[in-house]
Amino acid sequence: MSPSELFRAQEKGKTCISIIIPFQDKVSVKIQVNKTIEKVECLLQGIYSEDEIRKFLVALHKLQYPMYQQGIGIYITEGFVKLAVFPFMVKEKIHIGESFWVKELICLDYYKVEYYVLQVSENLINLYKGKLNKLEKVEDKRFPYSLEQYTPAYAGSIQIKDTVALNKNKVKNFLLAADNKLSHYLGEKLLVLSGPEKHLMQFHEITNHWTHIVGNITGNYIDEPLSVLEENAWPLMRDWLDNHKEVLAGEWLAKRALNKISDIREVWRAAVAGKGIILLVEKDYALPAYQESSDGGIHIKPPHTTYRIISDVVNELMRIVLEENGEVIILKNGSLDKYHRMVLLTE
């Protein structure tokens, strides 16, 4: 599920309900969902008819809630009900308005990069394809790759008396052969390594793909359920991606060719005009605003003319930039202190 899917579902004059629910553990899922639904019901009272509220509640209770995620998002409007799962920490949020709340879906979209996990041992090497917190084992003519399949070039032609040296050399070349096979898959994709420390060190010595490696999972998980490997691989990927976007943001802000707009009124004006290339926003930044009916301008304090209240102008700006084919990057709190927590990059 992506923000663009929500934008297509939005219709002018129709109410959009966004519900973000964090989960502490699998035991608390049902309890937390019920508590949040009760809050939604209270918020809808007095705004919508009992029949409309009943329809919303029926839709919520019909959903199948996942047990092994850190949070979920529920998005409802007339004729549209969608649930998204979040393999990262979220905060509870209930947003009712003319448009959907999109921040968590933007984060989810950013995290949806394909990566690989190479599971190394002395006798067997497995390869897994990953996206978010799920792995799928690669099973083709290259992987899984066992030591039995590996035939050294010198086999049968040279007598080596030192058995230890022979075995060490064989393992090294076995790993090198596996590393060569990786070239078929990686391209520009990232790689997580898993295995006993000794074998990880050996692999690091011979690999030609060191620029792809984001981290190591130390330990022998060959005989463990796949879920154990998933639980260890995803946090490494997530942390790397979080750090990477901070680096990218720094590079973008350093480019003199890009204009940097941080005044909220100017940001709104440029975004509505379709000039926004990249909007950088701190994770927890939220701001109510007032929009003049006459010219559509934004104010932090109520203007003296007719206006409408925007409960969170930051969410609206993210939506506008995305709908105008710009990009939104959500950064950790404190990253944009110099720019008052949000900055729009334009040409």
Buried (B, 14 or more C-beta within 10 A) or exposed (E): BBBEBBBEBBEEEEBBBBBBBBBEEEEEBEEBBEEBBEEBBEBBEEEBEEEEBEBBBEBBEEBEBBEBBBBBBBBBBEEBBBBBBBBBEBEEBBBBBBBBBBBBBBBBBBBEBEBBBBBBBBEBBBBBBBBBBBBEBBEEEBBBBEEEEBEBEEEEEEEEEEEEEBEEBBBBBBBBBBBBBBEEBBEEBBBBBBBBEEBBEBBEEBBEBEEBBBBBBBBBBBEEEBEEBBBBBBBBBBEBBBEBBEEBBEEBBEEEEBBBBBBBBEBBBBBBEEBBBBBBBBBEBBBEBBBBEEEEBBBEEEBEEEBEEBBBBBBBBBBBBBBBEBBBBBBBEEBBEEBBBBBBBBE
